[in-house]
Amino acid sequence: MFSGFLRSISRELDEAGAIDGASSLKVFWRIIFPLMRPATASVVVVTALWTWNDFLSPLIIWARRTA
């Protein structure tokens, strides 16, 4: 999900940061990383749901066996 999102970010933003004198790490943290908030939120939601589903199914099966 992140790689597809990063491909959609314009390369000119990277070049503009370099022209302003920022290092590649500073360009990433100051320009690119804040633009990744929607993708990060999507990954967090999908991962949370996936984890919850992996927790809930064994819990239900365990609860039926002990009852």
PDB file with SEQRES, HELIX, SHEET and CRYST1 records, atoms N, CA, C and O in Angstrom:
SEQRES   1 A   67  MET PHE SER GLY PHE LEU ARG SER ILE SER ARG GLU LEU          
SEQRES   2 A   67  ASP GLU ALA GLY ALA ILE ASP GLY ALA SER SER LEU LYS          
SEQRES   3 A   67  VAL PHE TRP ARG ILE ILE PHE PRO LEU MET ARG PRO ALA          
SEQRES   4 A   67  THR ALA SER VAL VAL VAL VAL THR ALA LEU TRP THR TRP          
SEQRES   5 A   67  ASN ASP PHE LEU SER PRO LEU ILE ILE TRP ALA ARG ARG          
SEQRES   6 A   67  THR ALA                                                      
HELIX    1 AA1 PHE A    2  SER A    8  1                                   7    
HELIX    2 AA2 ARG A   11  ILE A   19  1                                   9    
HELIX    3 AA3 SER A   24  VAL A   27  1                                   4    
HELIX    4 AA4 PHE A   28  ILE A   32  3                                   5    
HELIX    5 AA5 PHE A   33  LEU A   35  1                                   3    
HELIX    6 AA6 ARG A   37  THR A   66  1                                  30    
CRYST1    1.000    1.000    1.000  90.00  90.00  90.00 P 1           1          
ATOM      1  N   MET A   1       0.823  -1.183   0.000  1.00  0.00           N  
ATOM      2  CA  MET A   1       0.000   0.000   0.000  1.00  0.00           C  
ATOM      3  C   MET A   1       0.879   1.264   0.000  1.00  0.00           C  
ATOM      4  O   MET A   1       0.587   2.247  -0.681  1.00  0.00           O  
ATOM      5  N   PHE A   2       1.955   1.202   0.780  1.00  0.00           N  
ATOM      6  CA  PHE A   2       2.835   2.366   0.833  1.00  0.00           C  
ATOM      7  C   PHE A   2       3.561   2.608  -0.490  1.00  0.00           C  
ATOM      8  O   PHE A   2       3.714   3.753  -0.913  1.00  0.00           O  
ATOM      9  N   SER A   3       4.000   1.551  -1.133  1.00  0.00           N  
ATOM     10  CA  SER A   3       4.763   1.748  -2.365  1.00  0.00           C  
ATOM     11  C   SER A   3       3.894   2.350  -3.464  1.00  0.00           C  
ATOM     12  O   SER A   3       4.357   3.204  -4.221  1.00  0.00           O  
ATOM     13  N   GLY A   4       2.644   1.915  -3.557  1.00  0.00           N  
ATOM     14  CA  GLY A   4       1.735   2.502  -4.538  1.00  0.00           C  
ATOM     15  C   GLY A   4       1.460   3.968  -4.248  1.00  0.00           C  
ATOM     16  O   GLY A   4       1.367   4.788  -5.162  1.00  0.00           O  
ATOM     17  N   PHE A   5       1.332   4.289  -2.973  1.00  0.00           N  
ATOM     18  CA  PHE A   5       1.090   5.679  -2.599  1.00  0.00           C  
ATOM     19  C   PHE A   5       2.317   6.545  -2.880  1.00  0.00           C  
ATOM     20  O   PHE A   5       2.189   7.669  -3.367  1.00  0.00           O  
ATOM     21  N   LEU A   6       3.501   6.025  -2.574  1.00  0.00           N  
ATOM     22  CA  LEU A   6       4.719   6.800  -2.810  1.00  0.00           C  
ATOM     23  C   LEU A   6       4.978   7.021  -4.291  1.00  0.00           C  
ATOM     24  O   LEU A   6       5.559   8.037  -4.674  1.00  0.00           O  
ATOM     25  N   ARG A   7       4.556   6.087  -5.123  1.00  0.00           N  
ATOM     26  CA  ARG A   7       4.716   6.279  -6.570  1.00  0.00           C  
ATOM     27  C   ARG A   7       3.846   7.416  -7.080  1.00  0.00           C  
ATOM     28  O   ARG A   7       4.171   8.033  -8.094  1.00  0.00           O  
ATOM     29  N   SER A   8       2.739   7.706  -6.390  1.00  0.00           N  
ATOM     30  CA  SER A   8       1.845   8.765  -6.843  1.00  0.00           C  
ATOM     31  C   SER A   8       2.315  10.155  -6.410  1.00  0.00           C  
ATOM     32  O   SER A   8       1.817  11.156  -6.926  1.00  0.00           O  
ATOM     33  N   ILE A   9       3.258  10.234  -5.479  1.00  0.00           N  
ATOM     34  CA  ILE A   9       3.781  11.529  -5.036  1.00  0.00           C  
ATOM     35  C   ILE A   9       4.734  12.062  -6.100  1.00  0.00           C  
ATOM     36  O   ILE A   9       5.583  11.336  -6.616  1.00  0.00           O  
ATOM     37  N   SER A  10       4.580  13.314  -6.409  1.00  0.00           N  
ATOM     38  CA  SER A  10       5.359  13.932  -7.474  1.00  0.00           C  
ATOM     39  C   SER A  10       6.851  13.964  -7.148  1.00  0.00           C  
ATOM     40  O   SER A  10       7.242  14.276  -6.023  1.00  0.00           O  
ATOM     41  N   ARG A  11       7.660  13.647  -8.116  1.00  0.00           N  
ATOM     42  CA  ARG A  11       9.114  13.656  -7.965  1.00  0.00           C  
ATOM     43  C   ARG A  11       9.644  15.089  -7.808  1.00  0.00           C  
ATOM     44  O   ARG A  11      10.729  15.303  -7.267  1.00  0.00           O  
ATOM     45  N   GLU A  12       8.868  16.058  -8.287  1.00  0.00           N  
ATOM     46  CA  GLU A  12       9.291  17.454  -8.189  1.00  0.00           C  
ATOM     47  C   GLU A  12       9.409  17.917  -6.739  1.00  0.00           C  
ATOM     48  O   GLU A  12      10.215  18.798  -6.440  1.00  0.00           O  
ATOM     49  N   LEU A  13       8.617  17.336  -5.834  1.00  0.00           N  
ATOM     50  CA  LEU A  13       8.720  17.700  -4.418  1.00  0.00           C  
ATOM     51  C   LEU A  13      10.083  17.290  -3.868  1.00  0.00           C  
ATOM     52  O   LEU A  13      10.691  18.031  -3.095  1.00  0.00           O  
ATOM     53  N   ASP A  14      10.552  16.137  -4.257  1.00  0.00           N  
ATOM     54  CA  ASP A  14      11.870  15.659  -3.857  1.00  0.00           C  
ATOM     55  C   ASP A  14      12.960  16.579  -4.393  1.00  0.00           C  
ATOM     56  O   ASP A  14      13.889  16.946  -3.673  1.00  0.00           O  
ATOM     57  N   GLU A  15      12.837  16.943  -5.649  1.00  0.00           N  
ATOM     58  CA  GLU A  15      13.825  17.816  -6.277  1.00  0.00           C  
ATOM     59  C   GLU A  15      13.803  19.215  -5.681  1.00  0.00           C  
ATOM     60  O   GLU A  15      14.851  19.844  -5.536  1.00  0.00           O  
ATOM     61  N   ALA A  16      12.614  19.710  -5.333  1.00  0.00           N  
ATOM     62  CA  ALA A  16      12.512  21.052  -4.740  1.00  0.00           C  
ATOM     63  C   ALA A  16      13.198  21.092  -3.384  1.00  0.00           C  
ATOM     64  O   ALA A  16      13.865  22.072  -3.052  1.00  0.00           O  
ATOM     65  N   GLY A  17      13.040  20.037  -2.602  1.00  0.00           N  
ATOM     66  CA  GLY A  17      13.738  19.979  -1.318  1.00  0.00           C  
ATOM     67  C   GLY A  17      15.241  19.937  -1.486  1.00  0.00           C  
ATOM     68  O   GLY A  17      15.978  20.551  -0.715  1.00  0.00           O  
ATOM     69  N   ALA A  18      15.694  19.214  -2.493  1.00  0.00           N  
ATOM     70  CA  ALA A  18      17.136  19.137  -2.746  1.00  0.00           C  
ATOM     71  C   ALA A  18      17.676  20.490  -3.203  1.00  0.00           C  
ATOM     72  O   ALA A  18      18.779  20.882  -2.821  1.00  0.00           O  
ATOM     73  N   ILE A  19      16.916  21.190  -4.006  1.00  0.00           N  
ATOM     74  CA  ILE A  19      17.348  22.524  -4.461  1.00  0.00           C  
ATOM     75  C   ILE A  19      17.432  23.493  -3.288  1.00  0.00           C  
ATOM     76  O   ILE A  19      18.301  24.365  -3.262  1.00  0.00           O  
ATOM     77  N   ASP A  20      16.530  23.344  -2.314  1.00  0.00           N  
ATOM     78  CA  ASP A  20      16.552  24.210  -1.136  1.00  0.00           C  
ATOM     79  C   ASP A  20      17.667  23.864  -0.164  1.00  0.00           C  
ATOM     80  O   ASP A  20      17.874  24.566   0.825  1.00  0.00           O  
ATOM     81  N   GLY A  21      18.386  22.780  -0.445  1.00  0.00           N  
ATOM     82  CA  GLY A  21      19.548  22.445   0.367  1.00  0.00           C  
ATOM     83  C   GLY A  21      19.295  21.389   1.427  1.00  0.00           C  
ATOM     84  O   GLY A  21      20.144  21.175   2.291  1.00  0.00           O  
ATOM     85  N   ALA A  22      18.161  20.732   1.383  1.00  0.00           N  
ATOM     86  CA  ALA A  22      17.870  19.706   2.379  1.00  0.00           C  
ATOM     87  C   ALA A  22      18.481  18.369   1.954  1.00  0.00           C  
ATOM     88  O   ALA A  22      18.568  18.055   0.766  1.00  0.00           O  
ATOM     89  N   SER A  23      18.897  17.598   2.947  1.00  0.00           N  
ATOM     90  CA  SER A  23      19.423  16.266   2.644  1.00  0.00           C  
ATOM     91  C   SER A  23      18.246  15.347   2.298  1.00  0.00           C  
ATOM     92  O   SER A  23      17.084  15.703   2.496  1.00  0.00           O  
ATOM     93  N   SER A  24      18.568  14.172   1.785  1.00  0.00           N  
ATOM     94  CA  SER A  24      17.497  13.268   1.383  1.00  0.00           C  
ATOM     95  C   SER A  24      16.669  12.819   2.586  1.00  0.00           C  
ATOM     96  O   SER A  24      15.457  12.642   2.468  1.00  0.00           O  
ATOM     97  N   LEU A  25      17.309  12.632   3.737  1.00  0.00           N  
ATOM     98  CA  LEU A  25      16.571  12.251   4.938  1.00  0.00           C  
ATOM     99  C   LEU A  25      15.655  13.385   5.406  1.00  0.00           C  
ATOM    100  O   LEU A  25      14.522  13.139   5.819  1.00  0.00           O  
ATOM    101  N   LYS A  26      16.139  14.604   5.342  1.00  0.00           N  
ATOM    102  CA  LYS A  26      15.334  15.754   5.747  1.00  0.00           C  
ATOM    103  C   LYS A  26      14.161  15.962   4.785  1.00  0.00           C  
ATOM    104  O   LYS A  26      13.066  16.328   5.214  1.00  0.00           O  
ATOM    105  N   VAL A  27      14.382  15.733   3.501  1.00  0.00           N  
ATOM    106  CA  VAL A  27      13.292  15.827   2.516  1.00  0.00           C  
ATOM    107  C   VAL A  27      12.219  14.808   2.838  1.00  0.00           C  
ATOM    108  O   VAL A  27      11.028  15.108   2.765  1.00  0.00           O  
ATOM    109  N   PHE A  28      12.642  13.589   3.197  1.00  0.00           N  
ATOM    110  CA  PHE A  28      11.667  12.557   3.523  1.00  0.00           C  
ATOM    111  C   PHE A  28      10.853  12.934   4.753  1.00  0.00           C  
ATOM    112  O   PHE A  28       9.625  12.863   4.725  1.00  0.00           O  
ATOM    113  N   TRP A  29      11.530  13.338   5.847  1.00  0.00           N  
ATOM    114  CA  TRP A  29      10.824  13.623   7.097  1.00  0.00           C  
ATOM    115  C   TRP A  29       9.990  14.897   7.039  1.00  0.00           C  
ATOM    116  O   TRP A  29       8.937  14.963   7.672  1.00  0.00           O  
ATOM    117  N   ARG A  30      10.431  15.903   6.299  1.00  0.00           N  
ATOM    118  CA  ARG A  30       9.726  17.188   6.285  1.00  0.00           C  
ATOM    119  C   ARG A  30       8.695  17.317   5.174  1.00  0.00           C  
ATOM    120  O   ARG A  30       7.735  18.074   5.322  1.00  0.00           O  
ATOM    121  N   ILE A  31       8.865  16.599   4.062  1.00  0.00           N  
ATOM    122  CA  ILE A  31       7.975  16.764   2.909  1.00  0.00           C  
ATOM    123  C   ILE A  31       7.175  15.507   2.623  1.00  0.00           C  
ATOM    124  O   ILE A  31       5.946  15.548   2.560  1.00  0.00           O  
ATOM    125  N   ILE A  32       7.865  14.392   2.450  1.00  0.00           N  
ATOM    126  CA  ILE A  32       7.212  13.158   2.014  1.00  0.00           C  
ATOM    127  C   ILE A  32       6.411  12.513   3.143  1.00  0.00           C  
ATOM    128  O   ILE A  32       5.256  12.140   2.942  1.00  0.00           O  
ATOM    129  N   PHE A  33       7.003  12.378   4.317  1.00  0.00           N  
ATOM    130  CA  PHE A  33       6.341  11.686   5.423  1.00  0.00           C  
ATOM    131  C   PHE A  33       5.008  12.326   5.823  1.00  0.00           C  
ATOM    132  O   PHE A  33       4.048  11.589   6.050  1.00  0.00           O  
ATOM    133  N   PRO A  34       4.892  13.656   5.923  1.00  0.00           N  
ATOM    134  CA  PRO A  34       3.577  14.236   6.226  1.00  0.00           C  
ATOM    135  C   PRO A  34       2.522  13.959   5.151  1.00  0.00           C  
ATOM    136  O   PRO A  34       1.331  13.893   5.456  1.00  0.00           O  
ATOM    137  N   LEU A  35       2.947  13.798   3.906  1.00  0.00           N  
ATOM    138  CA  LEU A  35       1.993  13.477   2.843  1.00  0.00           C  
ATOM    139  C   LEU A  35       1.496  12.036   2.929  1.00  0.00           C  
ATOM    140  O   LEU A  35       0.489  11.685   2.316  1.00  0.00           O  
ATOM    141  N   MET A  36       2.203  11.206   3.690  1.00  0.00           N  
ATOM    142  CA  MET A  36       1.837   9.799   3.805  1.00  0.00           C  
ATOM    143  C   MET A  36       0.798   9.535   4.899  1.00  0.00           C  
ATOM    144  O   MET A  36       0.482   8.373   5.155  1.00  0.00           O  
ATOM    145  N   ARG A  37       0.266  10.554   5.544  1.00  0.00           N  
ATOM    146  CA  ARG A  37      -0.710  10.353   6.624  1.00  0.00           C  
ATOM    147  C   ARG A  37      -1.930   9.549   6.207  1.00  0.00           C  
ATOM    148  O   ARG A  37      -2.321   8.651   6.952  1.00  0.00           O  
ATOM    149  N   PRO A  38      -2.564   9.812   5.057  1.00  0.00           N  
ATOM    150  CA  PRO A  38      -3.726   8.994   4.680  1.00  0.00           C  
ATOM    151  C   PRO A  38      -3.375   7.528   4.463  1.00  0.00           C  
ATOM    152  O   PRO A  38      -4.139   6.646   4.857  1.00  0.00           O  
ATOM    153  N   ALA A  39      -2.236   7.257   3.845  1.00  0.00           N  
ATOM    154  CA  ALA A  39      -1.823   5.873   3.635  1.00  0.00           C  
ATOM    155  C   ALA A  39      -1.495   5.203   4.962  1.00  0.00           C  
ATOM    156  O   ALA A  39      -1.820   4.033   5.164  1.00  0.00           O  
ATOM    157  N   THR A  40      -0.861   5.930   5.858  1.00  0.00           N  
ATOM    158  CA  THR A  40      -0.536   5.382   7.171  1.00  0.00           C  
ATOM    159  C   THR A  40      -1.801   5.065   7.949  1.00  0.00           C  
ATOM    160  O   THR A  40      -1.883   4.020   8.595  1.00  0.00           O  
ATOM    161  N   ALA A  41      -2.787   5.950   7.897  1.00  0.00           N  
ATOM    162  CA  ALA A  41      -4.052   5.697   8.586  1.00  0.00           C  
ATOM    163  C   ALA A  41      -4.744   4.464   8.012  1.00  0.00           C  
ATOM    164  O   ALA A  41      -5.302   3.668   8.767  1.00  0.00           O  
ATOM    165  N   SER A  42      -4.719   4.296   6.713  1.00  0.00           N  
ATOM    166  CA  SER A  42      -5.328   3.122   6.089  1.00  0.00           C  
ATOM    167  C   SER A  42      -4.633   1.842   6.516  1.00  0.00           C  
ATOM    168  O   SER A  42      -5.293   0.844   6.806  1.00  0.00           O  
ATOM    169  N   VAL A  43      -3.310   1.859   6.559  1.00  0.00           N  
ATOM    170  CA  VAL A  43      -2.555   0.677   6.981  1.00  0.00           C  
ATOM    171  C   VAL A  43      -2.848   0.355   8.446  1.00  0.00           C  
ATOM    172  O   VAL A  43      -2.972  -0.815   8.807  1.00  0.00           O  
ATOM    173  N   VAL A  44      -2.959   1.360   9.276  1.00  0.00           N  
ATOM    174  CA  VAL A  44      -3.260   1.134  10.695  1.00  0.00           C  
ATOM    175  C   VAL A  44      -4.636   0.498  10.852  1.00  0.00           C  
ATOM    176  O   VAL A  44      -4.790  -0.447  11.626  1.00  0.00           O  
ATOM    177  N   VAL A  45      -5.632   0.995  10.137  1.00  0.00           N  
ATOM    178  CA  VAL A  45      -6.986   0.448  10.237  1.00  0.00           C  
ATOM    179  C   VAL A  45      -7.026  -0.990   9.742  1.00  0.00           C  
ATOM    180  O   VAL A  45      -7.590  -1.856  10.411  1.00  0.00           O  
ATOM    181  N   VAL A  46      -6.441  -1.255   8.592  1.00  0.00           N  
ATOM    182  CA  VAL A  46      -6.446  -2.615   8.036  1.00  0.00           C  
ATOM    183  C   VAL A  46      -5.713  -3.577   8.963  1.00  0.00           C  
ATOM    184  O   VAL A  46      -6.185  -4.690   9.192  1.00  0.00           O  
ATOM    185  N   THR A  47      -4.575  -3.168   9.496  1.00  0.00           N  
ATOM    186  CA  THR A  47      -3.807  -4.025  10.397  1.00  0.00           C  
ATOM    187  C   THR A  47      -4.568  -4.277  11.697  1.00  0.00           C  
ATOM    188  O   THR A  47      -4.556  -5.393  12.215  1.00  0.00           O  
ATOM    189  N   ALA A  48      -5.223  -3.257  12.222  1.00  0.00           N  
ATOM    190  CA  ALA A  48      -6.005  -3.435  13.454  1.00  0.00           C  
ATOM    191  C   ALA A  48      -7.161  -4.403  13.236  1.00  0.00           C  
ATOM    192  O   ALA A  48      -7.413  -5.263  14.080  1.00  0.00           O  
ATOM    193  N   LEU A  49      -7.862  -4.276  12.120  1.00  0.00           N  
ATOM    194  CA  LEU A  49      -8.954  -5.200  11.841  1.00  0.00           C  
ATOM    195  C   LEU A  49      -8.450  -6.621  11.630  1.00  0.00           C  
ATOM    196  O   LEU A  49      -9.072  -7.576  12.094  1.00  0.00           O  
ATOM    197  N   TRP A  50      -7.351  -6.761  10.947  1.00  0.00           N  
ATOM    198  CA  TRP A  50      -6.776  -8.079  10.697  1.00  0.00           C  
ATOM    199  C   TRP A  50      -6.363  -8.738  12.022  1.00  0.00           C  
ATOM    200  O   TRP A  50      -6.616  -9.922  12.243  1.00  0.00           O  
ATOM    201  N   THR A  51      -5.728  -7.956  12.889  1.00  0.00           N  
ATOM    202  CA  THR A  51      -5.310  -8.474  14.184  1.00  0.00           C  
ATOM    203  C   THR A  51      -6.516  -8.840  15.035  1.00  0.00           C  
ATOM    204  O   THR A  51      -6.518  -9.884  15.687  1.00  0.00           O  
ATOM    205  N   TRP A  52      -7.543  -7.994  15.038  1.00  0.00           N  
ATOM    206  CA  TRP A  52      -8.738  -8.266  15.823  1.00  0.00           C  
ATOM    207  C   TRP A  52      -9.436  -9.540  15.331  1.00  0.00           C  
ATOM    208  O   TRP A  52      -9.897 -10.341  16.144  1.00  0.00           O  
ATOM    209  N   ASN A  53      -9.515  -9.732  14.033  1.00  0.00           N  
ATOM    210  CA  ASN A  53     -10.137 -10.943  13.505  1.00  0.00           C  
ATOM    211  C   ASN A  53      -9.326 -12.190  13.852  1.00  0.00           C  
ATOM    212  O   ASN A  53      -9.899 -13.248  14.113  1.00  0.00           O  
ATOM    213  N   ASP A  54      -8.009 -12.074  13.856  1.00  0.00           N  
ATOM    214  CA  ASP A  54      -7.170 -13.205  14.241  1.00  0.00           C  
ATOM    215  C   ASP A  54      -7.297 -13.507  15.724  1.00  0.00           C  
ATOM    216  O   ASP A  54      -7.066 -14.645  16.133  1.00  0.00           O  
ATOM    217  N   PHE A  55      -7.651 -12.537  16.531  1.00  0.00           N  
ATOM    218  CA  PHE A  55      -7.839 -12.741  17.960  1.00  0.00           C  
ATOM    219  C   PHE A  55      -9.232 -13.269  18.263  1.00  0.00           C  
ATOM    220  O   PHE A  55      -9.399 -14.123  19.134  1.00  0.00           O  
ATOM    221  N   LEU A  56     -10.223 -12.772  17.557  1.00  0.00           N  
ATOM    222  CA  LEU A  56     -11.610 -13.085  17.878  1.00  0.00           C  
ATOM    223  C   LEU A  56     -11.976 -14.523  17.543  1.00  0.00           C  
ATOM    224  O   LEU A  56     -12.662 -15.167  18.337  1.00  0.00           O  
ATOM    225  N   SER A  57     -11.555 -15.046  16.419  1.00  0.00           N  
ATOM    226  CA  SER A  57     -11.909 -16.412  16.024  1.00  0.00           C  
ATOM    227  C   SER A  57     -11.388 -17.460  17.013  1.00  0.00           C  
ATOM    228  O   SER A  57     -12.175 -18.295  17.458  1.00  0.00           O  
ATOM    229  N   PRO A  58     -10.113 -17.458  17.374  1.00  0.00           N  
ATOM    230  CA  PRO A  58      -9.667 -18.431  18.374  1.00  0.00           C  
ATOM    231  C   PRO A  58     -10.331 -18.246  19.731  1.00  0.00           C  
ATOM    232  O   PRO A  58     -10.543 -19.221  20.452  1.00  0.00           O  
ATOM    233  N   LEU A  59     -10.655 -17.026  20.082  1.00  0.00           N  
ATOM    234  CA  LEU A  59     -11.320 -16.772  21.358  1.00  0.00           C  
ATOM    235  C   LEU A  59     -12.707 -17.410  21.383  1.00  0.00           C  
ATOM    236  O   LEU A  59     -13.102 -18.005  22.386  1.00  0.00           O  
ATOM    237  N   ILE A  60     -13.440 -17.287  20.289  1.00  0.00           N  
ATOM    238  CA  ILE A  60     -14.768 -17.884  20.211  1.00  0.00           C  
ATOM    239  C   ILE A  60     -14.666 -19.411  20.238  1.00  0.00           C  
ATOM    240  O   ILE A  60     -15.453 -20.072  20.916  1.00  0.00           O  
ATOM    241  N   ILE A  61     -13.707 -19.970  19.507  1.00  0.00           N  
ATOM    242  CA  ILE A  61     -13.533 -21.429  19.489  1.00  0.00           C  
ATOM    243  C   ILE A  61     -13.138 -21.927  20.876  1.00  0.00           C  
ATOM    244  O   ILE A  61     -13.650 -22.948  21.335  1.00  0.00           O  
ATOM    245  N   TRP A  62     -12.242 -21.223  21.539  1.00  0.00           N  
ATOM    246  CA  TRP A  62     -11.819 -21.606  22.894  1.00  0.00           C  
ATOM    247  C   TRP A  62     -12.987 -21.509  23.869  1.00  0.00           C  
ATOM    248  O   TRP A  62     -13.143 -22.376  24.729  1.00  0.00           O  
ATOM    249  N   ALA A  63     -13.804 -20.473  23.751  1.00  0.00           N  
ATOM    250  CA  ALA A  63     -14.922 -20.288  24.664  1.00  0.00           C  
ATOM    251  C   ALA A  63     -15.953 -21.397  24.474  1.00  0.00           C  
ATOM    252  O   ALA A  63     -16.564 -21.822  25.455  1.00  0.00           O  
ATOM    253  N   ARG A  64     -16.167 -21.879  23.258  1.00  0.00           N  
ATOM    254  CA  ARG A  64     -17.108 -22.964  23.033  1.00  0.00           C  
ATOM    255  C   ARG A  64     -16.597 -24.282  23.603  1.00  0.00           C  
ATOM    256  O   ARG A  64     -17.392 -25.101  24.065  1.00  0.00           O  
ATOM    257  N   ARG A  65     -15.278 -24.500  23.576  1.00  0.00           N  
ATOM    258  CA  ARG A  65     -14.715 -25.742  24.107  1.00  0.00           C  
ATOM    259  C   ARG A  65     -14.775 -25.788  25.623  1.00  0.00           C  
ATOM    260  O   ARG A  65     -14.974 -26.854  26.205  1.00  0.00           O  
ATOM    261  N   THR A  66     -14.607 -24.653  26.260  1.00  0.00           N  
ATOM    262  CA  THR A  66     -14.592 -24.636  27.728  1.00  0.00           C  
ATOM    263  C   THR A  66     -15.989 -24.604  28.309  1.00  0.00           C  
ATOM    264  O   THR A  66     -16.163 -24.896  29.492  1.00  0.00           O  
ATOM    265  N   ALA A  67     -16.973 -24.265  27.529  1.00  0.00           N  
ATOM    266  CA  ALA A  67     -18.341 -24.164  28.069  1.00  0.00           C  
ATOM    267  C   ALA A  67     -19.030 -25.503  28.139  1.00  0.00           C  
ATOM    268  O   ALA A  67     -20.180 -25.584  28.569  1.00  0.00           O  
TER     269      ALA A  67                                                      
END                                                                             
